[in-house]
Amino acid sequence: MSDTSTLQPTPLDVEGSSGVRLRVWDYGGGGSPLLFCHCAGTLGRIWDPVIARLSVHARILALDLRGHGDSDKPCGAQHYRLEAFGADVLSVMEGLECGEGAVAVGHSGGAVAVTLAQLARPGLFRRMALVDAILAPDGFFPESNPMAAHARRRKAHFASRDAVRERLAGKFPFSTWTPEAFDAYVAHGFGDMPDGTVHLKCPGSIEAHFYESGSTQPVLNRMGELNVPVLLVTGTRSYMLEHVQEQHRRTPGSRLEIFGEVGHFVPQEQPEQTAGLLGAWLG
């Protein structure tokens, strides 16, 4: 299937680490669980265009990370340390009694979360696909992070979804996304207010906390401990290209795929190719 309008996932609420309520979208399907984790600032249903094209025998799940989508949004930077995201992934797998044989697909910050979960519980996933994972040496996230500053300036309230489209459609990174991916973000990334306006489900202040959550060098240093098949994906235009190549060098037996003329937002820029790659990799 490739029509996202046919996707009607069931919303599930699972208790994450430190009691945070997490929203998980259950797309159904038979077989072992296949968990999708999104990039910072978006939400689980950003994967809809990929999931709609994915042909696999699996129970497909997509997580709204803490602070994102319909999950709880605790106040304070201390709730958004990298370790908390990893612990949440582990809690979701345990809370849904996923058992053995699960597979994880993570993009950007979501890839960091699934990596941390696997390192905390070796064997949690039998295979992992890390799409442009933000795993890089010290200094990649500087103390004064321009990405955090930009996130805090992000407009959070709009008169309507049409107003969202008018403001964002031509701006980076949305200008590089397929119309379907942008539609998924507008449809699901904003909540409806009683007065008819809409609000951004992931406030810029929370997105900024991720960028200020510290170095991912310690996680990068442990990638050699990932003793399961790992697929690493990046693009020739991504600012993570050299870092993903380093991840590949550090991860024994991993497979590296580099998409041509693609930036950091691989699943949003090329959902069909992403689904094809994942489907073939998962067999």
SULQUI-V511482 format. One record per pair of residues at least 12 apart in sequence whose C-alpha atoms are under 8 Angstrom apart, sorted by the first residue. I is the first residue (numbers start at 0). J is the second residue. D is the distance in Angstrom with one decimal. If there is no record, write none. Layout:
# SULQUI-V511482
i=I j=J d=D
i=I j=J d=D
This chain:
# SULQUI-V511482
i=0 j=51 d=5.4
i=0 j=52 d=5.3
i=0 j=53 d=7.4
i=0 j=54 d=7.9
i=1 j=48 d=7.1
i=1 j=51 d=4.6
i=1 j=52 d=4.7
i=2 j=48 d=7.8
i=2 j=51 d=6.2
i=3 j=47 d=6.1
i=3 j=48 d=6.1
i=3 j=51 d=5.7
i=6 j=26 d=7.3
i=6 j=47 d=7.5
i=6 j=51 d=7.1
i=7 j=26 d=6.9
i=8 j=24 d=5.5
i=8 j=25 d=5.0
i=8 j=26 d=4.3
i=8 j=27 d=7.2
i=9 j=24 d=5.6
i=9 j=25 d=4.9
i=9 j=26 d=6.4
i=10 j=22 d=6.6
i=10 j=23 d=5.9
i=10 j=24 d=4.8
i=10 j=25 d=6.3
i=11 j=23 d=5.0
i=11 j=24 d=6.1
i=11 j=25 d=7.0
i=13 j=90 d=7.9
i=13 j=91 d=6.2
i=13 j=94 d=6.3
i=13 j=95 d=7.6
i=14 j=90 d=7.0
i=14 j=91 d=7.2
i=14 j=94 d=7.2
i=15 j=86 d=7.4
i=15 j=87 d=4.7
i=15 j=88 d=7.7
i=15 j=90 d=5.2
i=15 j=91 d=6.5
i=16 j=83 d=6.8
i=16 j=86 d=5.8
i=16 j=87 d=5.3
i=16 j=90 d=6.3
i=19 j=65 d=7.3
i=19 j=70 d=7.9
i=19 j=71 d=6.0
i=19 j=73 d=7.7
i=20 j=65 d=7.9
i=20 j=70 d=5.9
i=20 j=71 d=5.4
i=21 j=62 d=7.5
i=21 j=63 d=6.6
i=21 j=64 d=6.9
i=21 j=65 d=6.4
i=21 j=69 d=7.5
i=21 j=70 d=4.5
i=21 j=71 d=6.3
i=21 j=87 d=8.0
i=21 j=91 d=7.9
i=22 j=62 d=6.2
i=22 j=63 d=5.5
i=22 j=64 d=7.8
i=22 j=68 d=7.8
i=22 j=69 d=5.8
i=22 j=70 d=4.9
i=23 j=43 d=7.6
i=23 j=60 d=6.6
i=23 j=61 d=5.7
i=23 j=62 d=4.5
i=23 j=63 d=6.1
i=24 j=43 d=7.2
i=24 j=44 d=7.7
i=24 j=60 d=5.5
i=24 j=61 d=5.0
i=24 j=62 d=6.3
i=25 j=58 d=7.6
i=25 j=59 d=6.2
i=25 j=60 d=4.7
i=25 j=61 d=6.7
i=26 j=58 d=6.9
i=26 j=59 d=5.2
i=26 j=60 d=6.0
i=27 j=57 d=8.0
i=27 j=58 d=5.1
i=27 j=59 d=5.8
i=27 j=60 d=7.7
i=28 j=56 d=6.8
i=28 j=57 d=5.4
i=28 j=58 d=4.3
i=28 j=59 d=6.4
i=29 j=56 d=5.8
i=29 j=57 d=5.0
i=29 j=58 d=5.2
i=30 j=56 d=5.5
i=30 j=57 d=4.2
i=30 j=58 d=5.7
i=31 j=56 d=7.8
i=31 j=57 d=5.1
i=31 j=58 d=5.8
i=31 j=97 d=7.6
i=31 j=99 d=7.9
i=31 j=100 d=5.9
i=31 j=101 d=5.5
i=31 j=102 d=7.7
i=32 j=57 d=5.7
i=32 j=58 d=4.6
i=32 j=59 d=5.9
i=32 j=60 d=7.0
i=32 j=97 d=6.4
i=32 j=100 d=7.4
i=32 j=101 d=4.8
i=32 j=102 d=6.4
i=33 j=57 d=6.0
i=33 j=58 d=5.9
i=33 j=59 d=4.8
i=33 j=60 d=6.0
i=33 j=101 d=5.8
i=33 j=102 d=4.8
i=33 j=103 d=5.8
i=33 j=104 d=7.5
i=34 j=59 d=6.2
i=34 j=60 d=4.8
i=34 j=61 d=5.6
i=34 j=62 d=7.3
i=34 j=101 d=7.6
i=34 j=102 d=6.3
i=34 j=103 d=4.8
i=34 j=104 d=6.1
i=35 j=59 d=7.8
i=35 j=60 d=6.1
i=35 j=61 d=4.6
i=35 j=62 d=6.4
i=35 j=103 d=6.1
i=35 j=104 d=4.8
i=35 j=105 d=5.8
i=36 j=61 d=6.2
i=36 j=62 d=5.6
i=36 j=63 d=7.4
i=36 j=64 d=7.5
i=36 j=103 d=7.7
i=36 j=104 d=6.3
i=36 j=105 d=4.6
i=36 j=106 d=6.4
i=36 j=109 d=4.6
i=36 j=110 d=6.8
i=36 j=112 d=7.8
i=36 j=113 d=7.5
i=37 j=62 d=7.5
i=37 j=63 d=7.5
i=37 j=64 d=7.6
i=37 j=105 d=6.1
i=37 j=106 d=5.4
i=37 j=107 d=7.2
i=37 j=108 d=7.1
i=37 j=109 d=4.9
i=37 j=110 d=7.8
i=38 j=105 d=7.7
i=38 j=106 d=5.3
i=38 j=107 d=4.9
i=38 j=108 d=5.0
i=38 j=109 d=5.2
i=38 j=110 d=7.8
i=39 j=107 d=7.2
i=39 j=108 d=5.6
i=39 j=109 d=7.2
i=39 j=206 d=6.2
i=39 j=209 d=7.2
i=40 j=67 d=6.8
i=40 j=201 d=5.8
i=40 j=202 d=7.9
i=40 j=203 d=7.6
i=40 j=206 d=5.4
i=41 j=67 d=6.6
i=41 j=68 d=7.1
i=41 j=184 d=7.2
i=41 j=188 d=6.5
i=41 j=201 d=6.9
i=42 j=62 d=7.4
i=42 j=63 d=5.1
i=42 j=64 d=7.0
i=42 j=67 d=5.7
i=42 j=68 d=5.0
i=42 j=187 d=7.9
i=42 j=188 d=6.6
i=43 j=61 d=4.9
i=43 j=62 d=5.0
i=43 j=63 d=4.8
i=43 j=64 d=7.7
i=43 j=68 d=7.2
i=44 j=61 d=6.8
i=44 j=183 d=6.8
i=44 j=184 d=7.7
i=44 j=187 d=6.7
i=45 j=180 d=6.7
i=45 j=183 d=5.7
i=45 j=184 d=5.8
i=45 j=187 d=7.8
i=45 j=267 d=7.9
i=46 j=61 d=7.6
i=46 j=266 d=7.4
i=47 j=180 d=7.8
i=47 j=183 d=6.9
i=48 j=179 d=6.6
i=48 j=180 d=6.2
i=48 j=183 d=7.7
i=48 j=267 d=8.0
i=48 j=270 d=5.9
i=48 j=271 d=7.7
i=49 j=266 d=6.9
i=49 j=270 d=4.9
i=49 j=271 d=6.4
i=49 j=273 d=6.7
i=49 j=274 d=5.2
i=50 j=274 d=7.0
i=52 j=270 d=7.9
i=52 j=271 d=6.4
i=52 j=274 d=5.9
i=52 j=275 d=7.7
i=53 j=274 d=5.1
i=53 j=275 d=6.9
i=53 j=277 d=7.6
i=53 j=278 d=6.1
i=54 j=274 d=8.0
i=54 j=278 d=5.9
i=55 j=278 d=6.1
i=55 j=281 d=7.3
i=55 j=282 d=7.7
i=64 j=84 d=6.9
i=64 j=87 d=7.7
i=64 j=109 d=8.0
i=65 j=79 d=7.8
i=65 j=84 d=7.2
i=65 j=87 d=7.9
i=66 j=201 d=6.0
i=66 j=202 d=7.9
i=66 j=205 d=6.3
i=66 j=206 d=7.9
i=67 j=200 d=6.2
i=67 j=201 d=4.7
i=68 j=187 d=7.6
i=68 j=188 d=6.2
i=68 j=200 d=5.3
i=68 j=201 d=6.2
i=69 j=200 d=7.2
i=76 j=205 d=7.8
i=76 j=208 d=5.6
i=76 j=212 d=7.9
i=79 j=205 d=7.8
i=79 j=208 d=6.1
i=79 j=209 d=6.2
i=79 j=212 d=6.8
i=80 j=208 d=7.9
i=80 j=209 d=7.0
i=80 j=212 d=5.1
i=80 j=213 d=7.6
i=81 j=111 d=7.8
i=81 j=112 d=7.1
i=81 j=209 d=7.4
i=81 j=212 d=6.2
i=81 j=213 d=7.7
i=82 j=112 d=7.7
i=82 j=115 d=7.0
i=84 j=112 d=5.3
i=85 j=111 d=7.5
i=85 j=112 d=4.3
i=85 j=113 d=6.1
i=85 j=114 d=7.3
i=85 j=115 d=4.9
i=85 j=116 d=4.7
i=86 j=112 d=7.9
i=86 j=115 d=7.7
i=86 j=116 d=6.2
i=88 j=112 d=6.8
i=88 j=113 d=6.4
i=88 j=116 d=6.1
i=89 j=116 d=5.5
i=89 j=120 d=7.8
i=89 j=123 d=8.0
i=98 j=123 d=8.0
i=99 j=122 d=7.7
i=99 j=123 d=6.7
i=99 j=124 d=7.2
i=99 j=125 d=7.6
i=100 j=123 d=7.8
i=100 j=124 d=6.3
i=100 j=125 d=5.4
i=101 j=123 d=7.0
i=101 j=124 d=4.9
i=101 j=125 d=5.9
i=101 j=126 d=7.4
i=102 j=124 d=5.1
i=102 j=125 d=5.8
i=102 j=126 d=5.0
i=102 j=127 d=5.8
i=103 j=124 d=6.4
i=103 j=126 d=6.6
i=103 j=127 d=4.9
i=103 j=128 d=6.3
i=104 j=127 d=5.9
i=104 j=128 d=4.7
i=104 j=129 d=6.0
i=104 j=130 d=7.5
i=105 j=127 d=8.0
i=105 j=128 d=6.4
i=105 j=129 d=5.2
i=105 j=130 d=6.0
i=105 j=132 d=7.5
i=106 j=129 d=6.1
i=106 j=130 d=4.5
i=106 j=131 d=6.1
i=106 j=132 d=6.0
i=107 j=129 d=7.7
i=107 j=130 d=6.2
i=107 j=131 d=5.2
i=107 j=132 d=4.2
i=107 j=133 d=5.2
i=108 j=132 d=6.4
i=108 j=133 d=5.9
i=109 j=132 d=7.6
i=110 j=128 d=7.9
i=110 j=129 d=5.2
i=110 j=130 d=6.6
i=110 j=131 d=7.6
i=110 j=132 d=5.1
i=110 j=133 d=7.3
i=111 j=132 d=6.0
i=111 j=133 d=6.4
i=111 j=134 d=6.9
i=114 j=218 d=7.9
i=115 j=218 d=7.2
i=117 j=225 d=7.5
i=118 j=221 d=8.0
i=118 j=224 d=7.3
i=118 j=225 d=7.1
i=121 j=225 d=7.7
i=122 j=227 d=7.8
i=124 j=227 d=7.8
i=125 j=227 d=5.9
i=125 j=228 d=7.3
i=126 j=227 d=5.7
i=126 j=228 d=5.1
i=126 j=229 d=6.1
i=127 j=227 d=7.4
i=127 j=228 d=6.5
i=127 j=229 d=4.9
i=127 j=230 d=6.3
i=128 j=229 d=5.7
i=128 j=230 d=4.5
i=128 j=231 d=6.0
i=128 j=232 d=7.6
i=128 j=277 d=7.9
i=129 j=229 d=7.3
i=129 j=230 d=6.1
i=129 j=231 d=5.0
i=129 j=232 d=6.3
i=130 j=231 d=5.9
i=130 j=232 d=4.6
i=130 j=233 d=6.1
i=130 j=265 d=7.4
i=131 j=231 d=7.3
i=131 j=232 d=5.8
i=131 j=233 d=5.0
i=131 j=234 d=8.0
i=131 j=237 d=8.0
i=131 j=239 d=6.2
i=131 j=240 d=7.6
i=131 j=243 d=6.5
i=131 j=263 d=6.4
i=131 j=265 d=7.8
i=132 j=239 d=7.7
i=132 j=243 d=7.0
i=133 j=215 d=7.3
i=133 j=239 d=7.3
i=134 j=215 d=5.3
i=134 j=216 d=6.6
i=134 j=218 d=6.9
i=134 j=219 d=5.5
i=134 j=242 d=7.0
i=134 j=243 d=7.7
i=134 j=246 d=7.5
i=135 j=214 d=7.8
i=135 j=215 d=5.9
i=135 j=216 d=5.6
i=135 j=219 d=6.4
i=135 j=242 d=5.7
i=136 j=214 d=7.2
i=136 j=215 d=6.8
i=136 j=216 d=4.7
i=136 j=219 d=7.5
i=137 j=214 d=5.5
i=137 j=215 d=7.1
i=137 j=216 d=5.6
i=138 j=214 d=7.1
i=139 j=214 d=7.3
i=140 j=210 d=6.6
i=140 j=211 d=7.0
i=140 j=213 d=7.0
i=140 j=214 d=6.6
i=142 j=211 d=7.2
i=144 j=210 d=7.0
i=144 j=211 d=7.1
i=146 j=207 d=7.2
i=146 j=210 d=6.8
i=147 j=204 d=7.9
i=147 j=206 d=7.2
i=147 j=207 d=4.1
i=147 j=208 d=7.2
i=147 j=210 d=5.7
i=147 j=211 d=7.0
i=148 j=207 d=7.1
i=150 j=203 d=4.6
i=150 j=204 d=6.7
i=150 j=206 d=6.3
i=150 j=207 d=5.6
i=151 j=202 d=8.0
i=151 j=203 d=4.6
i=151 j=204 d=5.1
i=151 j=206 d=7.9
i=151 j=207 d=6.4
i=152 j=203 d=6.9
i=153 j=203 d=5.7
i=154 j=199 d=8.0
i=154 j=203 d=8.0
i=155 j=198 d=5.5
i=155 j=199 d=4.9
i=155 j=202 d=6.6
i=155 j=203 d=7.5
i=156 j=196 d=7.2
i=156 j=197 d=5.9
i=156 j=198 d=4.5
i=156 j=199 d=6.4
i=157 j=196 d=5.9
i=157 j=197 d=5.4
i=157 j=198 d=6.4
i=158 j=195 d=7.3
i=158 j=196 d=4.5
i=158 j=197 d=6.4
i=159 j=195 d=7.1
i=159 j=196 d=5.2
i=159 j=197 d=5.7
i=160 j=185 d=6.6
i=160 j=186 d=7.7
i=160 j=189 d=8.0
i=160 j=197 d=6.8
i=163 j=185 d=7.1
i=164 j=185 d=7.4
i=168 j=181 d=7.8
i=172 j=264 d=7.9
i=175 j=268 d=6.1
i=176 j=264 d=7.7
i=176 j=267 d=5.1
i=176 j=268 d=4.5
i=176 j=269 d=7.8
i=177 j=267 d=6.3
i=177 j=268 d=5.6
i=177 j=269 d=7.3
i=180 j=267 d=5.4
i=180 j=268 d=7.7
i=180 j=270 d=7.9
i=181 j=267 d=7.8
i=188 j=200 d=5.6
i=188 j=201 d=7.6
i=219 j=246 d=6.9
i=219 j=249 d=8.0
i=220 j=249 d=7.8
i=222 j=246 d=7.1
i=222 j=249 d=6.0
i=222 j=250 d=5.4
i=223 j=249 d=5.6
i=223 j=250 d=4.7
i=223 j=251 d=6.3
i=224 j=250 d=7.7
i=225 j=250 d=6.8
i=226 j=251 d=7.7
i=228 j=252 d=6.8
i=228 j=253 d=6.1
i=228 j=254 d=8.0
i=229 j=250 d=7.8
i=229 j=252 d=7.5
i=229 j=253 d=4.8
i=229 j=254 d=6.4
i=230 j=253 d=5.9
i=230 j=254 d=4.9
i=230 j=255 d=6.1
i=230 j=256 d=7.6
i=230 j=280 d=8.0
i=231 j=243 d=7.0
i=231 j=246 d=7.9
i=231 j=247 d=6.9
i=231 j=253 d=7.1
i=231 j=254 d=6.0
i=231 j=255 d=4.8
i=231 j=256 d=6.2
i=232 j=255 d=6.0
i=232 j=256 d=4.9
i=232 j=257 d=5.9
i=232 j=258 d=7.6
i=233 j=256 d=6.5
i=233 j=257 d=5.0
i=233 j=258 d=6.2
i=233 j=261 d=7.9
i=233 j=262 d=7.7
i=233 j=263 d=7.0
i=233 j=265 d=7.0
i=234 j=257 d=5.0
i=234 j=258 d=4.5
i=234 j=259 d=5.9
i=234 j=260 d=6.6
i=234 j=261 d=4.7
i=234 j=262 d=5.3
i=234 j=263 d=6.7
i=234 j=265 d=6.9
i=235 j=257 d=6.5
i=235 j=258 d=6.3
i=235 j=259 d=5.3
i=235 j=260 d=5.6
i=235 j=261 d=5.8
i=235 j=262 d=6.7
i=236 j=259 d=7.7
i=236 j=260 d=5.8
i=236 j=261 d=5.3
i=236 j=262 d=4.4
i=236 j=263 d=7.3
i=237 j=261 d=6.7
i=237 j=262 d=4.0
i=237 j=263 d=4.5
i=238 j=262 d=7.3
i=238 j=263 d=6.7
i=239 j=263 d=7.0
